[in-house]
Amino acid sequence: MLFDTHVHLNAHQFTEDRHDIIMRAREAGVTYMNVVGFDRKTIELALEIVNQYENIYASIGWHPVDAIDMTEADLKWIETLSKHPKVVALGEMGLDYHWDKSPKNIQKDVFRQQIQLAKHVKMPIIIHNREATEDVLQILAEENAKDVGGIMHCYSDTPEYVPEILDMNFYISLGGPVTFKNATHPKEVAKIVPIDRLLIETDAPYLAPHPNRGKRNEPAYVTLVAEKIAQLRDMSVEELAKTTTKNALTLFKINKNGQ
């Protein structure tokens, strides 16, 4: 029983065969999925998907790359949709200094607004962080994000930040990069995160794990992530699956009956 805590089933790469992808994940033992919406189009489609399938949930927010496009009306719309019974978190949100579409000051402002909204609606947040760790942690601290907690999605930075992240009431989620031969940081992190604060994900259709690296990722491949982390931690895949699924159900406030 696995929980892919971050998947973009709403991506255009899945338009032609989304149902088959979901069924293939089920057959692989992926009982739960969290579909992440990050702008108007992907949020709307995420909600369509969760309304059709049992044990698939949604997170809704505004991606930092597109922060410059977010309006006050968009934020109000996200607040309204947060009441949907299968919306379990806000995000992905955060900072992305790799792309330069949205100026840093606008990214920071939009990030702060979404944290404040999450505190208002009492929901955990999902953090996108690319080349911006220090600023992300500073904003989380200043906005008291600890009050709601959440997920450091597809964590790729060094292990040194892990204690600070845990102190802020966040879980650390690992995806395909933990299986890459040259990716040392995710492997080191996989070994040191307390098991009750660890989550797994695919970020499909992106970041496919080895041996599918470079191909379209899909939620069924979260099994490869689980297998690699179990190997690194010297534990059974069954125990890792059970614990990381329990962690996600707890964070997202989902009971085991699927609702």
KELO-914706 format. One record per residue (C-alpha): residue number from 1; residue in one letter; chain; x, y, z. Coordinates in steps of 0.001 Angstrom, whole numbers, plus 524288, in hexadecimal, padded with zeros to 5 digits. Each point is the difference from the previous one (the first is absolute). Layout:
BEGIN
<rec resi="NUM" resn="A" chain="A" c1="X" c2="Y" c3="Z"/>
...
END
This chain:
BEGIN
<rec resi="1" resn="M" chain="A" c1="80000" c2="80000" c3="80000"/>
<rec resi="2" resn="L" chain="A" c1="80744" c2="80BEE" c3="7FADB"/>
<rec resi="3" resn="F" chain="A" c1="7FCA5" c2="80E7D" c3="7FFE9"/>
<rec resi="4" resn="D" chain="A" c1="8056F" c2="80846" c3="7F4E9"/>
<rec resi="5" resn="T" chain="A" c1="7FF50" c2="80D00" c3="80710"/>
<rec resi="6" resn="H" chain="A" c1="8033E" c2="8088B" c3="7F43F"/>
<rec resi="7" resn="V" chain="A" c1="7FBA4" c2="7FCB7" c3="7F241"/>
<rec resi="8" resn="H" chain="A" c1="7FB52" c2="80840" c3="7F4A1"/>
<rec resi="9" resn="L" chain="A" c1="7F591" c2="7F747" c3="7FA14"/>
<rec resi="10" resn="N" chain="A" c1="7FAA6" c2="80D04" c3="7FB21"/>
<rec resi="11" resn="A" chain="A" c1="80BD1" c2="80213" c3="7F71B"/>
<rec resi="12" resn="H" chain="A" c1="7FE0B" c2="8002C" c3="7F148"/>
<rec resi="13" resn="Q" chain="A" c1="80922" c2="7F443" c3="7FEDB"/>
<rec resi="14" resn="F" chain="A" c1="7F505" c2="7F78A" c3="8058F"/>
<rec resi="15" resn="T" chain="A" c1="7F4B7" c2="8053D" c3="7F7C3"/>
<rec resi="16" resn="E" chain="A" c1="7FF44" c2="7F421" c3="7F722"/>
<rec resi="17" resn="D" chain="A" c1="80154" c2="7F502" c3="809F2"/>
<rec resi="18" resn="R" chain="A" c1="7FD2B" c2="80570" c3="80D8E"/>
<rec resi="19" resn="H" chain="A" c1="7F6A9" c2="7F50C" c3="803CA"/>
<rec resi="20" resn="D" chain="A" c1="809B8" c2="7F58B" c3="7FBD2"/>
<rec resi="21" resn="I" chain="A" c1="80AAF" c2="806C5" c3="807E5"/>
<rec resi="22" resn="I" chain="A" c1="7F760" c2="8000C" c3="80C16"/>
<rec resi="23" resn="M" chain="A" c1="7FC6B" c2="7F1A3" c3="7FE44"/>
<rec resi="24" resn="R" chain="A" c1="80E44" c2="7FC52" c3="7FE15"/>
<rec resi="25" resn="A" chain="A" c1="80356" c2="806F9" c3="80CAF"/>
<rec resi="26" resn="R" chain="A" c1="7F542" c2="7F89B" c3="80719"/>
<rec resi="27" resn="E" chain="A" c1="80552" c2="7F313" c3="7FAF3"/>
<rec resi="28" resn="A" chain="A" c1="80D84" c2="803DE" c3="804E4"/>
<rec resi="29" resn="G" chain="A" c1="7FAA7" c2="801FF" c3="80DC2"/>
<rec resi="30" resn="V" chain="A" c1="7FE58" c2="80EC4" c3="7FFD1"/>
<rec resi="31" resn="T" chain="A" c1="7F3A2" c2="80139" c3="80817"/>
<rec resi="32" resn="Y" chain="A" c1="8002D" c2="80EBE" c3="801CE"/>
<rec resi="33" resn="M" chain="A" c1="8043A" c2="80B92" c3="7F7B9"/>
<rec resi="34" resn="N" chain="A" c1="80089" c2="80EA6" c3="801FC"/>
<rec resi="35" resn="V" chain="A" c1="7FE1C" c2="807BC" c3="7F363"/>
<rec resi="36" resn="V" chain="A" c1="8066E" c2="80D4D" c3="800C7"/>
<rec resi="37" resn="G" chain="A" c1="7FA1C" c2="80BC2" c3="7F924"/>
<rec resi="38" resn="F" chain="A" c1="80821" c2="80C58" c3="7FEB4"/>
<rec resi="39" resn="D" chain="A" c1="7F847" c2="8096B" c3="7F758"/>
<rec resi="40" resn="R" chain="A" c1="7F1F6" c2="801BE" c3="7FB4C"/>
<rec resi="41" resn="K" chain="A" c1="80051" c2="7F564" c3="7F5A7"/>
<rec resi="42" resn="T" chain="A" c1="806ED" c2="7F585" c3="807FB"/>
<rec resi="43" resn="I" chain="A" c1="7F7DA" c2="802A8" c3="80C2D"/>
<rec resi="44" resn="E" chain="A" c1="7F34A" c2="7FE7E" c3="7F86E"/>
<rec resi="45" resn="L" chain="A" c1="804A1" c2="7F332" c3="7FA04"/>
<rec resi="46" resn="A" chain="A" c1="8050E" c2="7FAED" c3="80D13"/>
<rec resi="47" resn="L" chain="A" c1="7F271" c2="801B0" c3="805C0"/>
<rec resi="48" resn="E" chain="A" c1="7F9C3" c2="7F941" c3="7F456"/>
<rec resi="49" resn="I" chain="A" c1="808E9" c2="7F44F" c3="80232"/>
<rec resi="50" resn="V" chain="A" c1="7FDA3" c2="7FEE3" c3="80EA2"/>
<rec resi="51" resn="N" chain="A" c1="7F163" c2="8007A" c3="7FDBC"/>
<rec resi="52" resn="Q" chain="A" c1="8012F" c2="7F420" c3="7F719"/>
<rec resi="53" resn="Y" chain="A" c1="8090B" c2="7F71E" c3="807AC"/>
<rec resi="54" resn="E" chain="A" c1="80005" c2="7FA78" c3="80DAA"/>
<rec resi="55" resn="N" chain="A" c1="80C0B" c2="80258" c3="80875"/>
<rec resi="56" resn="I" chain="A" c1="80549" c2="80AB0" c3="7F72D"/>
<rec resi="57" resn="Y" chain="A" c1="80113" c2="80D39" c3="8068D"/>
<rec resi="58" resn="A" chain="A" c1="8042C" c2="80D9F" c3="7FBEA"/>
<rec resi="59" resn="S" chain="A" c1="808B9" c2="80B0A" c3="8045D"/>
<rec resi="60" resn="I" chain="A" c1="7FDCF" c2="80D8F" c3="7FA77"/>
<rec resi="61" resn="G" chain="A" c1="80903" c2="80BB7" c3="7FF72"/>
<rec resi="62" resn="W" chain="A" c1="807E2" c2="808FC" c3="7F750"/>
<rec resi="63" resn="H" chain="A" c1="80D59" c2="7FC4A" c3="7FAB1"/>
<rec resi="64" resn="P" chain="A" c1="80B11" c2="809AF" c3="80283"/>
<rec resi="65" resn="V" chain="A" c1="80438" c2="80026" c3="7F1BE"/>
<rec resi="66" resn="D" chain="A" c1="7F294" c2="80594" c3="7FCB0"/>
<rec resi="67" resn="A" chain="A" c1="7FEDF" c2="808B4" c3="80C02"/>
<rec resi="68" resn="I" chain="A" c1="7FFAB" c2="80C1C" c3="7F777"/>
<rec resi="69" resn="D" chain="A" c1="7F320" c2="7FB45" c3="7FA24"/>
<rec resi="70" resn="M" chain="A" c1="7F8BE" c2="7FDDF" c3="80CDA"/>
<rec resi="71" resn="T" chain="A" c1="7F55E" c2="809D7" c3="80343"/>
<rec resi="72" resn="E" chain="A" c1="7F873" c2="802E5" c3="80C53"/>
<rec resi="73" resn="A" chain="A" c1="7F462" c2="7F937" c3="7F9A9"/>
<rec resi="74" resn="D" chain="A" c1="80832" c2="7F3BA" c3="7FDF5"/>
<rec resi="75" resn="L" chain="A" c1="80397" c2="7FF9D" c3="80E65"/>
<rec resi="76" resn="K" chain="A" c1="7F1BD" c2="801B1" c3="803E7"/>
<rec resi="77" resn="W" chain="A" c1="7FC54" c2="7F528" c3="7F682"/>
<rec resi="78" resn="I" chain="A" c1="80A00" c2="7F6D9" c3="80644"/>
<rec resi="79" resn="E" chain="A" c1="7FA52" c2="8034C" c3="80D59"/>
<rec resi="80" resn="T" chain="A" c1="7F257" c2="7FC67" c3="7FB45"/>
<rec resi="81" resn="L" chain="A" c1="80499" c2="7F336" c3="7F9EF"/>
<rec resi="82" resn="S" chain="A" c1="80779" c2="7FC5A" c3="80C52"/>
<rec resi="83" resn="K" chain="A" c1="7F2CC" c2="7FC36" c3="805D0"/>
<rec resi="84" resn="H" chain="A" c1="7FEAB" c2="7F4D6" c3="7F63A"/>
<rec resi="85" resn="P" chain="A" c1="7FFB3" c2="7F34A" c3="807ED"/>
<rec resi="86" resn="K" chain="A" c1="80B22" c2="7F9F8" c3="7F82E"/>
<rec resi="87" resn="V" chain="A" c1="80925" c2="80BB3" c3="80052"/>
<rec resi="88" resn="V" chain="A" c1="80A0F" c2="7FC4C" c3="80A45"/>
<rec resi="89" resn="A" chain="A" c1="80A99" c2="80A73" c3="7FF01"/>
<rec resi="90" resn="L" chain="A" c1="80397" c2="80D00" c3="7F9E2"/>
<rec resi="91" resn="G" chain="A" c1="80B05" c2="80055" c3="7F613"/>
<rec resi="92" resn="E" chain="A" c1="8089E" c2="7FDFC" c3="7F995"/>
<rec resi="93" resn="M" chain="A" c1="80552" c2="80D3A" c3="803F5"/>
<rec resi="94" resn="G" chain="A" c1="80D77" c2="80549" c3="8030D"/>
<rec resi="95" resn="L" chain="A" c1="80B96" c2="805D2" c3="7F8DC"/>
<rec resi="96" resn="D" chain="A" c1="806B8" c2="7FC74" c3="7F345"/>
<rec resi="97" resn="Y" chain="A" c1="80C7B" c2="80758" c3="7FCBD"/>
<rec resi="98" resn="H" chain="A" c1="80374" c2="7F766" c3="7F466"/>
<rec resi="99" resn="W" chain="A" c1="7F637" c2="80655" c3="7F6C2"/>
<rec resi="100" resn="D" chain="A" c1="7FEC1" c2="80EB9" c3="7FF17"/>
<rec resi="101" resn="K" chain="A" c1="7F1EB" c2="801EE" c3="7FB96"/>
<rec resi="102" resn="S" chain="A" c1="7FBAB" c2="80561" c3="80D2D"/>
<rec resi="103" resn="P" chain="A" c1="808B7" c2="809B5" c3="80769"/>
<rec resi="104" resn="K" chain="A" c1="80491" c2="7FB54" c3="80D52"/>
<rec resi="105" resn="N" chain="A" c1="7F88F" c2="80A73" c3="80773"/>
<rec resi="106" resn="I" chain="A" c1="7F340" c2="7FBF4" c3="7F985"/>
<rec resi="107" resn="Q" chain="A" c1="802BC" c2="7F1A0" c3="802A2"/>
<rec resi="108" resn="K" chain="A" c1="80263" c2="8030C" c3="80E4D"/>
<rec resi="109" resn="D" chain="A" c1="7F395" c2="8080F" c3="80126"/>
<rec resi="110" resn="V" chain="A" c1="7F78A" c2="7F579" c3="7F9AF"/>
<rec resi="111" resn="F" chain="A" c1="80671" c2="7F5AF" c3="80896"/>
<rec resi="112" resn="R" chain="A" c1="7FCF5" c2="807C7" c3="80C4B"/>
<rec resi="113" resn="Q" chain="A" c1="7F1E9" c2="80230" c3="7FBC8"/>
<rec resi="114" resn="Q" chain="A" c1="7FDF1" c2="7F178" c3="7FE18"/>
<rec resi="115" resn="I" chain="A" c1="80605" c2="7FC8C" c3="80D31"/>
<rec resi="116" resn="Q" chain="A" c1="7F6FD" c2="809DB" c3="8066B"/>
<rec resi="117" resn="L" chain="A" c1="7F46D" c2="7FA16" c3="7F8E2"/>
<rec resi="118" resn="A" chain="A" c1="803F6" c2="7F24F" c3="80451"/>
<rec resi="119" resn="K" chain="A" c1="80050" c2="80486" c3="80E17"/>
<rec resi="120" resn="H" chain="A" c1="7F2A9" c2="8062E" c3="7FE43"/>
<rec resi="121" resn="V" chain="A" c1="7F9DB" c2="7F38D" c3="7FA71"/>
<rec resi="122" resn="K" chain="A" c1="80862" c2="7F740" c3="808C3"/>
<rec resi="123" resn="M" chain="A" c1="80616" c2="7F799" c3="7F553"/>
<rec resi="124" resn="P" chain="A" c1="80DE0" c2="7FAD7" c3="7FE1E"/>
<rec resi="125" resn="I" chain="A" c1="80836" c2="80579" c3="7F4EF"/>
<rec resi="126" resn="I" chain="A" c1="80844" c2="7F9BD" c3="7F564"/>
<rec resi="127" resn="I" chain="A" c1="80CD0" c2="806E8" c3="7FD4E"/>
<rec resi="128" resn="H" chain="A" c1="806AF" c2="80155" c3="7F2D8"/>
<rec resi="129" resn="N" chain="A" c1="80E17" c2="80437" c3="8020F"/>
<rec resi="130" resn="R" chain="A" c1="809C5" c2="80160" c3="7F519"/>
<rec resi="131" resn="E" chain="A" c1="80D07" c2="80672" c3="802E5"/>
<rec resi="132" resn="A" chain="A" c1="7F9C6" c2="8082C" c3="80ACF"/>
<rec resi="133" resn="T" chain="A" c1="8012C" c2="7F841" c3="80CA5"/>
<rec resi="134" resn="E" chain="A" c1="804A6" c2="80AFC" c3="808E6"/>
<rec resi="135" resn="D" chain="A" c1="7F52C" c2="80943" c3="7FBA9"/>
<rec resi="136" resn="V" chain="A" c1="7F5A8" c2="7F548" c3="800BE"/>
<rec resi="137" resn="L" chain="A" c1="803A5" c2="7FCA6" c3="80DF3"/>
<rec resi="138" resn="Q" chain="A" c1="80099" c2="80E46" c3="803EC"/>
<rec resi="139" resn="I" chain="A" c1="7F250" c2="802AA" c3="7FAD4"/>
<rec resi="140" resn="L" chain="A" c1="7FA87" c2="7F3B2" c3="80647"/>
<rec resi="141" resn="A" chain="A" c1="805A8" c2="8046C" c3="80CFC"/>
<rec resi="142" resn="E" chain="A" c1="7FB71" c2="80E0F" c3="7FECD"/>
<rec resi="143" resn="E" chain="A" c1="7F238" c2="7FBE3" c3="7FC45"/>
<rec resi="144" resn="N" chain="A" c1="7FF46" c2="7F5B9" c3="80AC7"/>
<rec resi="145" resn="A" chain="A" c1="7FD0F" c2="7F556" c3="7F62F"/>
<rec resi="146" resn="K" chain="A" c1="802C4" c2="7F6A1" c3="80B32"/>
<rec resi="147" resn="D" chain="A" c1="7F1DD" c2="80235" c3="803F0"/>
<rec resi="148" resn="V" chain="A" c1="7FB4F" c2="7F808" c3="7F44B"/>
<rec resi="149" resn="G" chain="A" c1="80C18" c2="7F85F" c3="7FBE8"/>
<rec resi="150" resn="G" chain="A" c1="80075" c2="7F8C4" c3="7F337"/>
<rec resi="151" resn="I" chain="A" c1="80943" c2="7F9B5" c3="7F649"/>
<rec resi="152" resn="M" chain="A" c1="80D3A" c2="80365" c3="7FA60"/>
<rec resi="153" resn="H" chain="A" c1="7FCC5" c2="7FA4E" c3="7F2C7"/>
<rec resi="154" resn="C" chain="A" c1="80A82" c2="7F866" c3="7F8A6"/>
<rec resi="155" resn="Y" chain="A" c1="80A81" c2="804AB" c3="8094F"/>
<rec resi="156" resn="S" chain="A" c1="80D16" c2="80122" c3="7F929"/>
<rec resi="157" resn="D" chain="A" c1="8088D" c2="80875" c3="808C8"/>
<rec resi="158" resn="T" chain="A" c1="80A69" c2="7FBAD" c3="809A0"/>
<rec resi="159" resn="P" chain="A" c1="7FD22" c2="7F8A9" c3="80CA0"/>
<rec resi="160" resn="E" chain="A" c1="80453" c2="80BBB" c3="80823"/>
<rec resi="161" resn="Y" chain="A" c1="7F2B5" c2="80694" c3="7FEB5"/>
<rec resi="162" resn="V" chain="A" c1="7F847" c2="7F40C" c3="80430"/>
<rec resi="163" resn="P" chain="A" c1="7FFA3" c2="802F0" c3="80EB8"/>
<rec resi="164" resn="E" chain="A" c1="7FB14" c2="80DD6" c3="7FD7B"/>
<rec resi="165" resn="I" chain="A" c1="7F585" c2="7FAF4" c3="7F6C5"/>
<rec resi="166" resn="L" chain="A" c1="7FB83" c2="7F5DD" c3="809DD"/>
<rec resi="167" resn="D" chain="A" c1="7FF91" c2="80A5D" c3="80AB3"/>
<rec resi="168" resn="M" chain="A" c1="7F6A8" c2="807AE" c3="7F76A"/>
<rec resi="169" resn="N" chain="A" c1="7F63C" c2="7F4C5" c3="80057"/>
<rec resi="170" resn="F" chain="A" c1="802AF" c2="7FB80" c3="7F217"/>
<rec resi="171" resn="Y" chain="A" c1="8010B" c2="7F2A9" c3="7F9DE"/>
<rec resi="172" resn="I" chain="A" c1="80A80" c2="7FD43" c3="7F5DD"/>
<rec resi="173" resn="S" chain="A" c1="7FBD9" c2="7F981" c3="7F366"/>
<rec resi="174" resn="L" chain="A" c1="8093E" c2="7F8FD" c3="7F6C1"/>
<rec resi="175" resn="G" chain="A" c1="7FDB7" c2="7FC38" c3="7F1E8"/>
<rec resi="176" resn="G" chain="A" c1="80703" c2="7FAA5" c3="7F425"/>
<rec resi="177" resn="P" chain="A" c1="80D13" c2="806E0" c3="8025D"/>
<rec resi="178" resn="V" chain="A" c1="80298" c2="7F72E" c3="80BC1"/>
<rec resi="179" resn="T" chain="A" c1="801EC" c2="7F50D" c3="7F5FB"/>
<rec resi="180" resn="F" chain="A" c1="80984" c2="807A2" c3="7F762"/>
<rec resi="181" resn="K" chain="A" c1="80DD8" c2="7FABC" c3="800B3"/>
<rec resi="182" resn="N" chain="A" c1="80623" c2="80D8B" c3="8010C"/>
<rec resi="183" resn="A" chain="A" c1="7F649" c2="805E7" c3="80996"/>
<rec resi="184" resn="T" chain="A" c1="806D7" c2="7FF82" c3="80D24"/>
<rec resi="185" resn="H" chain="A" c1="7F7CF" c2="809BE" c3="807B2"/>
<rec resi="186" resn="P" chain="A" c1="7F2D8" c2="7F8F6" c3="7FEDB"/>
<rec resi="187" resn="K" chain="A" c1="8067D" c2="7F335" c3="803EA"/>
<rec resi="188" resn="E" chain="A" c1="80635" c2="8063B" c3="80BFB"/>
<rec resi="189" resn="V" chain="A" c1="7F321" c2="80669" c3="803AB"/>
<rec resi="190" resn="A" chain="A" c1="7F8A6" c2="7F31E" c3="7FE45"/>
<rec resi="191" resn="K" chain="A" c1="80887" c2="7F9F3" c3="80A7A"/>
<rec resi="192" resn="I" chain="A" c1="7FE75" c2="80A91" c3="80A58"/>
<rec resi="193" resn="V" chain="A" c1="7F1E9" c2="804B9" c3="7FF68"/>
<rec resi="194" resn="P" chain="A" c1="7F847" c2="7FA0F" c3="80B4C"/>
<rec resi="195" resn="I" chain="A" c1="7F72F" c2="7F590" c3="7FA4E"/>
<rec resi="196" resn="D" chain="A" c1="7F3DF" c2="806AA" c3="80569"/>
<rec resi="197" resn="R" chain="A" c1="80339" c2="80C61" c3="7F83D"/>
<rec resi="198" resn="L" chain="A" c1="80316" c2="7F9B2" c3="7F2EF"/>
<rec resi="199" resn="L" chain="A" c1="7F749" c2="8000D" c3="7F3E1"/>
<rec resi="200" resn="I" chain="A" c1="801A8" c2="7FAF3" c3="7F228"/>
<rec resi="201" resn="E" chain="A" c1="7FB8D" c2="8056C" c3="7F2F1"/>
<rec resi="202" resn="T" chain="A" c1="80234" c2="7FF9E" c3="7F161"/>
<rec resi="203" resn="D" chain="A" c1="7FD85" c2="80E0F" c3="7FB6D"/>
<rec resi="204" resn="A" chain="A" c1="7FB60" c2="7F903" c3="7F3A8"/>
<rec resi="205" resn="P" chain="A" c1="800E8" c2="80266" c3="7F4AA"/>
<rec resi="206" resn="Y" chain="A" c1="80D2A" c2="805AD" c3="8040F"/>
<rec resi="207" resn="L" chain="A" c1="80C1F" c2="7FA17" c3="80673"/>
<rec resi="208" resn="A" chain="A" c1="7FDDD" c2="7F1BE" c3="7FC8C"/>
<rec resi="209" resn="P" chain="A" c1="8081C" c2="7F6FD" c3="808B4"/>
<rec resi="210" resn="H" chain="A" c1="80AB7" c2="7F709" c3="7FB28"/>
<rec resi="211" resn="P" chain="A" c1="7FF3C" c2="7F7F9" c3="7F745"/>
<rec resi="212" resn="N" chain="A" c1="7F5C4" c2="808A9" c3="7F96B"/>
<rec resi="213" resn="R" chain="A" c1="80785" c2="80CAB" c3="8016F"/>
<rec resi="214" resn="G" chain="A" c1="7FD74" c2="80939" c3="7F4B6"/>
<rec resi="215" resn="K" chain="A" c1="7F2F3" c2="7F9B9" c3="7FCA4"/>
<rec resi="216" resn="R" chain="A" c1="7F25F" c2="80434" c3="803FF"/>
<rec resi="217" resn="N" chain="A" c1="7FE1F" c2="7FD4E" c3="80E62"/>
<rec resi="218" resn="E" chain="A" c1="7F374" c2="7FA27" c3="80568"/>
<rec resi="219" resn="P" chain="A" c1="7FABA" c2="7FD17" c3="80DA5"/>
<rec resi="220" resn="A" chain="A" c1="8025D" c2="7F158" c3="7FED9"/>
<rec resi="221" resn="Y" chain="A" c1="80E8C" c2="8031D" c3="80082"/>
<rec resi="222" resn="V" chain="A" c1="7FEFA" c2="80480" c3="80E1E"/>
<rec resi="223" resn="T" chain="A" c1="802AB" c2="7F1A9" c3="802E7"/>
<rec resi="224" resn="L" chain="A" c1="80DEB" c2="8020F" c3="7FB04"/>
<rec resi="225" resn="V" chain="A" c1="801A1" c2="80B82" c3="8093C"/>
<rec resi="226" resn="A" chain="A" c1="7FB12" c2="7F7E0" c3="80B68"/>
<rec resi="227" resn="E" chain="A" c1="808FE" c2="7F4B7" c3="7FCA4"/>
<rec resi="228" resn="K" chain="A" c1="80C05" c2="808B5" c3="7FF62"/>
<rec resi="229" resn="I" chain="A" c1="7FD29" c2="806EF" c3="80CDC"/>
<rec resi="230" resn="A" chain="A" c1="7FD2E" c2="7F302" c3="806B6"/>
<rec resi="231" resn="Q" chain="A" c1="80D1B" c2="7FAFC" c3="7FB31"/>
<rec resi="232" resn="L" chain="A" c1="806FC" c2="80C3E" c3="804E9"/>
<rec resi="233" resn="R" chain="A" c1="7F981" c2="7FEDD" c3="80D4F"/>
<rec resi="234" resn="D" chain="A" c1="801E4" c2="7F146" c3="800EC"/>
<rec resi="235" resn="M" chain="A" c1="7F18A" c2="7FD54" c3="801FD"/>
<rec resi="236" resn="S" chain="A" c1="7F56D" c2="7F8C4" c3="7F8A6"/>
<rec resi="237" resn="V" chain="A" c1="7F890" c2="80696" c3="7F501"/>
<rec resi="238" resn="E" chain="A" c1="7F365" c2="7FBC4" c3="806B6"/>
<rec resi="239" resn="E" chain="A" c1="80381" c2="8072A" c3="80C7E"/>
<rec resi="240" resn="L" chain="A" c1="80452" c2="80C23" c3="7F899"/>
<rec resi="241" resn="A" chain="A" c1="7F360" c2="7FFFE" c3="7F81C"/>
<rec resi="242" resn="K" chain="A" c1="7F79B" c2="7FE2D" c3="80C0A"/>
<rec resi="243" resn="T" chain="A" c1="806AF" c2="80AC7" c3="807A6"/>
<rec resi="244" resn="T" chain="A" c1="800E5" c2="80A37" c3="7F536"/>
<rec resi="245" resn="T" chain="A" c1="7F1B9" c2="7FDB1" c3="7FC94"/>
<rec resi="246" resn="K" chain="A" c1="7FC22" c2="8019A" c3="80E3F"/>
<rec resi="247" resn="N" chain="A" c1="807E7" c2="80C95" c3="80073"/>
<rec resi="248" resn="A" chain="A" c1="7F8FE" c2="80588" c3="7F42A"/>
<rec resi="249" resn="L" chain="A" c1="7F283" c2="7FC1D" c3="8050B"/>
<rec resi="250" resn="T" chain="A" c1="80329" c2="806AF" c3="80CD9"/>
<rec resi="251" resn="L" chain="A" c1="80515" c2="80C78" c3="7F9CC"/>
<rec resi="252" resn="F" chain="A" c1="7F4BF" c2="80106" c3="7F662"/>
<rec resi="253" resn="K" chain="A" c1="7F5ED" c2="7FC3F" c3="80A64"/>
<rec resi="254" resn="I" chain="A" c1="7FAB4" c2="7F4C9" c3="7F7D4"/>
<rec resi="255" resn="N" chain="A" c1="7F9F1" c2="7F458" c3="806AC"/>
<rec resi="256" resn="K" chain="A" c1="802D9" c2="7F287" c3="7FAA4"/>
<rec resi="257" resn="N" chain="A" c1="7F268" c2="7FE6B" c3="7FA63"/>
<rec resi="258" resn="G" chain="A" c1="80419" c2="80932" c3="7F524"/>
<rec resi="259" resn="Q" chain="A" c1="7F8BB" c2="80C62" c3="803A0"/>
END
